[in-house]
Amino acid sequence: MQAFAADDPERFAKRYSLTGTTAEMATEFETLGSDYQANGYTTMEQANQLRDVLELQPGQVLVDLGSGCGWPGLYLARSTGCAVISIDPVAEGCATANRRLISDGLVAPSVAIRGDAESIPIRPTSVDAVVHGDLLC
C-alpha cells in the first residue's frame, strides 16, 4: 500500500521542498494556469467552476481539505473575498500556504493549519463550503 501524507509526512515534506523552482512554476502555469506551487491537479478552469458553483461571497468561510500549498482554496478566497481555512497534514505545505496567504493580502480568519480530514479542528456550523482536490481519505 502506498503511503499518504498523514502516514509518511517526511516523504511529503520532501515533495513540498521541490515546489517553487522556476521550472516547476513554469510547468504549473502551463498545465494548470496557476502559480500557487500547486501539488494537485485542479486546473484554473476547474477552480473557476468551483467558484461559480459555490457562489462564495465576502463574509463566508471556505475550508480547503488536503490543501497542500493552498491551491485552489487561496485562489478562491482572493477571487471572491471569502475567508479560507486551508488544512493539510504536512507542516511544509501549511507554511507555504501561510506565506501565500500573507502575500495575497488575505486576512483573518483566513489561515493554513495542520490537520487532517478525520479530525477537522473546526465547528461544523462555522463554514459555508468545503472543497478538496486530490484528497485521499
Secondary structure, 3 states (H helix, E strand, C coil): CCCCCCCCHHHHHHHHHCCCCHHHHHHHHHHCCCCCCCCCCCCHHHHHHHHHHHCCCCCCEEEEECCCCCCCHHHHHHHHCCEEEEEECCHHHHHHHHHHHHHCCCCCCCEEEECCCCCCCCCHHHCCEEEECCCCC
